Amino acid sequence: MSRYLTFHHGGVALSVQDAGRVGFIEFGLSKGGAADVLALAEGAALLGQSPFMTALEMAGTGGEFSASAPLRIALTGAPMRATLDGRILRWNAAHMLEAGQKLHIGAAQKGIYGYLHIGGGLATPEQLNSRSAHLAAGLGGYLTPNTRLPIGPDPALEAPSQYLSAPHPRFEGGEVRMVASAQTARFSASTRARFEATPFIRSPQGNRQGVRLGFEGAGFTAKDQLDMVSEFMIPGDIQMTGDGTPFVLLPECQTTGGYPRIGTVIPKDLLIVAQAPPGSPLRFRFIGAGEARASWQSLAQICAGLNRTTRPLLRDPHTMPDLLSYQLISGVTAGRELDIEGDLG
């Protein structure tokens, strides 16, 4: 029997995302994929499946969902208020979604991008070896109301639910590490030092292609910047416009550009920029290549580490509206009544 998840209504910026496309940069198509790849690994650890499974990315807010058959789900990324038939669900945790139940995911309480993962993954059609919507390239798009999303097979449907004991904080800005880029030397030493000393904020101007940094004072211009030719660009590059305003490039960025780049944010810290809500403070610091290499982990390595931080999820008696229906005093229960669905709020 086919299984599917229905998006009834809600936010206007929900898209199917995975780890992105590899091998198409030479054709002008950036990798794309989830804005927060750590959230993919977190969902995979909670559900015991591959971090390359496709999930639903929710920018700013979620919506209302239901399933045609029992599904395992996990909620990661920017924390959002989630309820199942009115009952609060714990974030950074896995839960059971029974057929006909209504899952409601509200606005982000911190951060920007929240993720809804499904046991078995979203089995939407592949385009160029990925199911990710690449909005800038016109591959896929945002979900529209009453969209049905097919679900892949889940061999672990009966597996106990989990929660993350120590999710990585990344939703309120902070320090961001970067390495030198191809044009760093075009910026004077004093300009580079001023960039590191400047308190930036995440501007409201931004999307999956990049975000603008707000700041006070003069712009950050480079020597002979008007004579540059277009060069290869990657997510994490900090590109300056003609007046010296910095933009940090994100997964759907262009693959070439002619503006100077003062540095490149390391992948681990690019999540901080992507998830920073407008107005969040950001500070940038140059590091050496050795420190940058030491910080790098593959998606599979990240997921393996997260597997050691998952714990069984039990229901909290304080939040169980049907607590009195259980014969807790006599001890006559089926043995699983207090097992998971995650009502720890």
C-alpha positions in Angstrom: 0.0 0.0 0.0 1.4 3.4 -0.9 2.0 5.8 1.9 2.0 9.6 1.7 2.2 12.7 3.9 -0.3 15.5 3.1 0.6 19.2 3.6 -2.8 20.8 4.1 -1.9 24.4 4.5 0.6 26.6 6.3 3.9 28.4 5.5 4.8 29.6 2.0 8.4 28.5 2.1 8.3 24.7 2.6 10.5 22.7 0.2 11.8 19.1 -0.2 15.5 19.0 0.5 18.3 16.5 0.8 22.1 16.8 0.8 22.1 18.4 -2.6 23.4 17.8 -6.1 27.0 16.9 -6.8 28.8 17.2 -10.2 26.9 20.0 -11.9 28.9 23.1 -10.9 30.6 23.2 -14.2 27.2 23.6 -15.8 26.4 26.5 -13.6 24.3 24.6 -11.0 25.3 24.9 -7.4 24.9 22.0 -5.0 21.9 23.4 -3.2 20.3 21.1 -0.7 19.3 21.7 2.9 20.3 25.1 4.4 21.2 23.2 7.6 22.8 19.9 6.7 23.4 19.2 10.4 19.6 19.0 10.8 19.6 16.2 8.2 22.1 14.2 10.2 20.1 14.8 13.4 16.9 13.5 11.8 18.8 10.5 10.5 20.2 9.7 13.9 16.7 10.0 15.5 15.2 7.7 12.9 18.1 5.3 12.4 18.4 5.9 8.7 20.7 7.5 6.2 21.5 11.2 6.4 21.0 11.4 2.7 17.3 10.8 3.0 15.0 13.6 1.8 13.2 15.7 4.4 10.9 18.7 4.4 12.6 22.1 5.0 10.4 24.7 6.6 11.6 28.3 6.5 10.1 30.4 9.3 7.0 28.3 9.9 5.6 24.9 9.2 1.9 24.0 8.6 -0.7 21.3 9.1 0.0 17.7 8.0 -1.6 14.3 8.1 -0.5 10.8 7.0 -2.3 8.1 5.1 -0.7 5.4 7.2 1.3 5.2 10.4 4.7 7.0 10.0 7.7 7.7 12.1 8.6 11.4 12.1 11.4 13.5 13.5 11.7 17.2 14.2 15.0 19.0 14.0 16.6 22.3 13.1 15.1 25.6 14.2 12.8 24.8 17.1 9.1 25.3 16.3 6.0 24.7 18.3 4.6 21.3 17.2 1.4 19.5 18.3 -0.2 16.2 17.4 -4.0 16.4 17.7 -3.4 19.3 20.1 -0.8 17.6 22.2 2.6 19.2 22.4 5.5 17.3 20.9 9.1 17.6 21.9 11.5 19.1 19.3 14.8 17.3 18.5 12.9 14.0 18.9 11.2 11.3 16.9 7.5 10.5 17.2 4.7 8.3 15.7 2.2 9.9 13.4 -0.8 7.7 13.1 -3.1 7.8 10.1 -5.6 10.6 10.3 -3.9 12.5 13.1 -3.2 16.2 12.6 0.3 17.4 13.0 0.6 21.1 13.3 4.0 22.9 13.2 4.0 26.6 14.0 6.5 29.5 13.7 10.2 29.2 14.6 10.9 30.1 18.2 14.6 30.5 17.4 16.5 30.2 14.1 14.9 30.0 10.6 15.0 26.5 9.1 13.1 23.7 10.8 13.0 20.1 9.4 10.3 17.4 9.3 11.8 14.0 8.6 9.9 10.8 7.8 10.9 7.2 8.3 11.7 6.0 4.8 12.3 9.5 3.5 10.2 11.5 1.0 10.1 9.6 -2.2 9.5 12.5 -4.6 10.9 12.2 -8.1 14.6 12.7 -8.6 16.0 15.5 -10.9 19.7 15.5 -11.7 20.4 12.9 -9.0 18.7 14.7 -6.2 15.2 15.3 -4.8 16.1 18.8 -3.5 14.2 21.7 -4.8 16.7 24.2 -6.2 14.5 27.3 -6.3 17.0 29.6 -8.0 17.4 27.0 -10.9 13.7 26.3 -11.2 14.1 22.7 -10.1 11.0 21.9 -8.0 9.5 24.6 -5.8 7.7 25.5 -2.6 4.8 23.2 -1.5 1.3 24.4 -2.3 -1.7 23.5 -0.1 -3.0 19.9 -0.2 0.2 18.6 -1.7 0.7 14.8 -1.2 4.2 13.7 -0.7 5.0 10.0 -1.3 6.9 8.2 1.4 9.6 5.5 1.0 9.5 2.1 2.8 10.5 2.2 6.5 11.9 -1.1 7.7 12.2 0.2 11.2 8.5 1.4 11.6 8.3 -0.3 15.0 11.5 1.1 16.4 11.3 2.9 19.7 11.4 6.7 19.5 14.4 8.8 20.4 15.4 12.3 21.4 18.7 14.2 21.1 20.3 14.7 24.5 22.6 17.5 23.3 21.6 19.2 20.0 24.2 21.6 18.6 23.2 25.3 19.4 23.2 27.4 16.2 20.0 29.5 16.2 21.0 32.9 17.7 24.1 34.0 15.8 27.5 34.1 17.4 31.1 33.7 16.3 31.7 32.5 12.7 35.1 31.2 11.6 36.4 31.8 8.1 39.5 31.1 6.0 41.2 33.2 3.4 39.7 33.2 -0.1 41.0 33.9 -3.6 40.7 37.7 -3.1 41.5 38.1 0.6 44.9 39.6 -0.3 43.1 42.3 -2.3 41.8 43.7 1.1 44.3 45.7 3.1 45.4 44.4 6.4 43.6 47.2 8.2 40.4 46.4 6.3 40.6 42.7 7.2 41.2 43.6 10.9 38.3 46.0 10.8 36.1 43.3 9.4 37.0 40.9 12.2 36.4 43.7 14.8 33.0 44.7 13.4 29.8 43.6 15.1 27.5 42.5 12.3 23.8 41.5 12.4 21.9 39.2 10.1 19.9 41.5 7.8 16.2 40.7 6.9 17.5 40.6 3.3 18.3 37.1 2.5 17.2 33.7 1.1 18.6 30.3 0.2 21.1 32.0 -2.1 22.7 34.2 0.5 22.2 36.7 3.4 23.2 40.3 3.7 25.2 41.5 6.8 24.1 44.7 8.5 26.8 46.9 10.1 27.7 50.5 10.9 30.5 52.4 9.4 32.3 52.4 6.1 32.1 49.5 3.6 34.8 46.9 3.0 36.3 47.6 -0.4 39.2 45.8 -2.1 42.0 47.0 -4.2 41.2 47.1 -8.0 37.9 45.5 -7.3 36.4 46.9 -10.5 39.0 45.1 -12.6 38.2 41.6 -11.4 36.9 38.9 -13.8 34.3 36.5 -12.8 35.6 33.5 -10.8 34.4 30.3 -9.3 32.3 30.7 -6.1 31.0 28.4 -3.4 28.7 28.5 -0.4 30.3 30.3 2.5 32.1 32.9 0.4 31.7 36.4 1.9 31.2 38.5 -1.2 31.4 42.3 -1.2 29.1 44.5 -3.4 30.5 47.6 -5.1 29.9 49.7 -1.9 31.6 47.2 0.3 28.4 45.5 1.8 29.1 41.9 2.7 26.8 39.0 1.6 27.4 35.4 2.9 26.6 32.9 0.1 24.3 29.9 1.0 23.6 26.6 -0.8 21.8 28.0 -3.9 24.4 30.7 -4.6 25.6 31.5 -8.1 28.7 29.5 -9.3 30.6 32.4 -10.6 30.9 36.1 -9.7 33.0 39.2 -10.2 32.8 40.8 -6.7 35.7 40.4 -4.3 35.5 37.9 -1.4 37.2 38.7 1.8 37.0 35.2 3.1 35.0 31.9 3.2 33.0 30.6 6.1 33.9 27.0 7.1 31.0 24.6 6.5 30.4 23.9 10.2 29.9 27.6 11.0 27.9 28.3 7.8 25.0 26.8 9.7 25.2 29.6 12.2 24.8 32.2 9.5 22.0 30.3 7.7 20.0 29.8 10.9 20.6 33.3 12.4 17.2 35.2 12.6 17.2 38.8 11.4 18.9 41.0 13.9 21.1 38.2 15.4 24.7 39.2 16.2 27.5 37.8 14.1 31.2 38.2 14.5 33.8 36.8 12.0 37.3 35.4 12.7 40.0 34.2 10.4 41.5 30.8 11.1 44.2 28.8 9.4 43.8 26.0 7.0 44.9 23.4 9.6 42.2 24.4 12.1 39.6 24.5 9.3 40.5 21.0 8.1 40.4 19.7 11.7 36.8 21.0 12.0 35.6 19.3 8.9 33.4 16.1 9.1 31.5 14.3 6.4 27.7 14.0 6.8 28.1 10.3 7.6 30.7 11.1 10.3 28.4 13.7 11.8 25.5 11.2 11.9 27.7 8.6 13.5 28.6 11.0 16.3 25.0 12.0 16.8 24.0 8.3 17.2 25.9 8.4 20.5 23.8 11.3 21.8 20.3 9.8 21.2 18.2 8.6 24.1 14.9 6.7 24.4 12.0 9.1 24.5 9.4 8.5 27.2 6.1 10.3 27.7 6.0 12.8 30.6 3.1 12.0 33.0 2.7 15.7 33.7 1.6 16.4 30.2 -0.6 13.3 29.6 -4.2 14.3 29.5 -5.3 10.6 29.6 -3.0 9.7 32.5 -6.0 8.5 34.7 -6.9 6.0 32.0 -3.8 4.0 32.9 -3.9 1.6 35.8 -0.6 2.7 37.2 -1.3 1.7 40.9 -2.4 -1.8 40.2 0.5 -2.3 37.8 -1.8 -3.8 35.2 -0.6 -2.3 31.9 0.5 -3.6 28.6 4.0 -2.5 29.4 4.3 0.2 26.7 1.8 2.9 27.8 4.5 5.3 28.9 6.6 4.8 25.9 7.2 7.4 23.5 5.4 10.0 21.7 7.2 12.7 23.3 5.3 15.1 25.3 8.1 16.7 27.1 7.4 20.0 25.4 
